[in-house]
Amino acid sequence: MPARPLAGRTALVTGAAVRLGRAIALGLAGAGADVVIHYGGSRDDALGTVRDAEALGVRAIALSADLADAAAIPGLVDAAAAAFGRLDVLVNNAARFDRQAIGSITAADWDASLDVNLRAPFLCAQAAAPHLRAASRPEGEGALIVNMADLSGVQAWSEHIQHGVSKAGVVHVTRVLARALAPDIRVNAIVPGAILPPPDAAEGEDWGRLTKKRVPLQRVGEPADVVRTVLYLVQSPFVTGAVLHVDGGESLIGPIGR
Ligand SMILES: NC(=O)c1ccc[n+]([C@@H]2O[C@H](COP(=O)([O-])OP(=O)(O)OC[C@H]3O[C@@H](n4cnc5c(N)ncnc54)[C@H](OP(=O)(O)O)[C@@H]3O)[C@@H](O)[C@H]2O)c1
């Protein structure tokens, strides 16, 4: 395998300023892809990710858009494709993580979660499809979309209702898009387990210790576990509609404590 298998290809990663999105963008850059770093509010971090990607020898740019604003999405995707003249990979990573008790969830709360977590990945995919199709190379791995789902979309977490429903939607939209966009564009999803402490982890809570106890593989994941899976999907031309759990086996058990 070449040292830089994605040289000459371009990837757009949403929510790539920090955390998993940043790791995914740098993983793709490390494999040789030029990267478009989308961010919402984390401008300084996004510029830091751009600098770190450039240090890996690729081109990188940061673009901002509010993914809750449906009208902003075509412009974001078109600008991403124009930045380096093509678009080969879209990673729908950005998301909200809403925890709310039943009885308090308003229609606005529901929409806020679904708009960013489910509508935006779909609209990004739809806007990206013409660019991805143009970049699809019959002799190579072709173009693809990777959607970041969540265990909350396959288990029933009673305190993350709208989040879990949005992520269940991400799993299904992956499957329908895999058919709708075939044969030119592959569409797959990753279901991460416990990789980084969630934004709602209580202050002082021993998240890592509690997680290790319930996960069959007895450890929390690392961003590298997700990055490796993204790179596998990018380089796997016969894989579409797959929903890959990267969770140490956590999906095999119930939603303990959720
Ligand atoms: N971390 C984990 O262990 C884990 C586990 C399971 C699933 N996942 C999934 O993996 C993905 C990444 O996880 P993460 O924990 O790294 O995510 P995160 O830090 O919670 O969020 C990633 C980014 O999403 C962006 N975002 C949120 N709302 C936005 C909006 N309206 N417009 C534009 N950008 C918006 C934010 O960008 P700005 O900061 O620039 O505003 C944020 O930095 C998510 O889809 C998540 O559901 C993660």
The ligand as a Tripos MOL2 file, in Angstrom:
@<TRIPOS>MOLECULE
LIG
   48    52     1     0     0
SMALL
NO_CHARGES

@<TRIPOS>ATOM
      1 N1        -17.1120   11.3380   21.4970 N.am      1 LIG1
      2 C1        -17.5770   10.1020   21.5220 C.2       1 LIG1
      3 O1        -17.1240    9.2610   22.3030 O.2       1 LIG1
      4 C2        -18.6990    9.7060   20.5970 C.ar      1 LIG1
      5 C3        -19.4290    8.5480   20.8800 C.ar      1 LIG1
      6 C4        -20.4560    8.1920   20.0200 C.ar      1 LIG1
      7 C5        -20.7400    8.9470   18.8950 C.ar      1 LIG1
      8 N2        -20.0160   10.0670   18.6470 N.ar      1 LIG1
      9 C6        -20.3480   10.8520   17.4520 C.3       1 LIG1
     10 O2        -19.1420   11.2010   16.7890 O.3       1 LIG1
     11 C7        -19.2200   12.5350   16.3030 C.3       1 LIG1
     12 C8        -18.0960   13.3790   16.9300 C.3       1 LIG1
     13 O3        -18.1920   13.2890   18.3400 O.3       1 LIG1
     14 P1        -17.5760   14.4250   19.2820 P.3       1 LIG1
     15 O4        -17.8550   14.0110   20.6760 O.co2     1 LIG1
     16 O5        -16.1850   14.7010   18.8640 O.co2     1 LIG1
     17 O6        -18.5390   15.6470   18.8750 O.3       1 LIG1
     18 P2        -18.7500   17.0470   19.6360 P.3       1 LIG1
     19 O7        -17.4490   17.4850   20.1870 O.co2     1 LIG1
     20 O8        -19.9120   16.9330   20.5780 O.co2     1 LIG1
     21 O9        -19.2300   17.9740   18.4180 O.3       1 LIG1
     22 C9        -18.4670   18.0880   17.2410 C.3       1 LIG1
     23 C10       -18.6980   19.4150   16.6010 C.3       1 LIG1
     24 O10       -20.0190   19.5480   16.0740 O.3       1 LIG1
     25 C11       -20.1420   20.9030   15.7310 C.3       1 LIG1
     26 N3        -21.5320   21.3710   15.7140 N.ar      1 LIG1
     27 C12       -22.5170   21.1410   16.5950 C.ar      1 LIG1
     28 N4        -23.6260   21.8400   16.2490 N.ar      1 LIG1
     29 C13       -23.3130   22.5370   15.1170 C.ar      1 LIG1
     30 C14       -24.0010   23.4530   14.2860 C.ar      1 LIG1
     31 N5        -25.2750   23.8260   14.5190 N.pl3     1 LIG1
     32 N6        -23.3500   23.9620   13.2180 N.ar      1 LIG1
     33 C15       -22.0720   23.6260   12.9630 C.ar      1 LIG1
     34 N7        -21.3640   22.7700   13.7080 N.ar      1 LIG1
     35 C16       -21.9780   22.2370   14.7830 C.ar      1 LIG1
     36 C17       -19.3560   21.6960   16.7710 C.3       1 LIG1
     37 O11       -18.4980   22.5800   16.0680 O.3       1 LIG1
     38 P3        -17.9310   23.9630   16.7430 P.3       1 LIG1
     39 O12       -17.2190   23.5290   17.9950 O.co2     1 LIG1
     40 O13       -17.0410   24.5150   15.7010 O.co2     1 LIG1
     41 O14       -19.1440   24.8040   17.0240 O.co2     1 LIG1
     42 C18       -18.5900   20.6070   17.5280 C.3       1 LIG1
     43 O15       -17.2540   20.9190   17.7880 O.3       1 LIG1
     44 C19       -20.6250   13.0300   16.6340 C.3       1 LIG1
     45 O16       -21.4760   12.8210   15.5420 O.3       1 LIG1
     46 C20       -21.0260   12.1650   17.8040 C.3       1 LIG1
     47 O17       -22.4370   12.0220   17.9330 O.3       1 LIG1
     48 C21       -19.0100   10.4660   19.4660 C.ar      1 LIG1
@<TRIPOS>BOND
     1     1     2 1
     2     2     3 2
     3     2     4 1
     4     4     5 ar
     5     4    48 ar
     6     5     6 ar
     7     6     7 ar
     8     7     8 ar
     9     8     9 1
    10     8    48 ar
    11     9    10 1
    12     9    46 1
    13    10    11 1
    14    11    12 1
    15    11    44 1
    16    12    13 1
    17    13    14 1
    18    14    15 2
    19    14    16 1
    20    14    17 1
    21    17    18 1
    22    18    19 2
    23    18    20 1
    24    18    21 1
    25    21    22 1
    26    22    23 1
    27    23    24 1
    28    23    42 1
    29    24    25 1
    30    25    26 1
    31    25    36 1
    32    26    27 ar
    33    26    35 ar
    34    27    28 ar
    35    28    29 ar
    36    29    30 ar
    37    29    35 ar
    38    30    31 1
    39    30    32 ar
    40    32    33 ar
    41    33    34 ar
    42    34    35 ar
    43    36    37 1
    44    36    42 1
    45    37    38 1
    46    38    39 2
    47    38    40 1
    48    38    41 1
    49    42    43 1
    50    44    45 1
    51    44    46 1
    52    46    47 1
@<TRIPOS>SUBSTRUCTURE
     1 LIG1         1 GROUP 0 **** ****
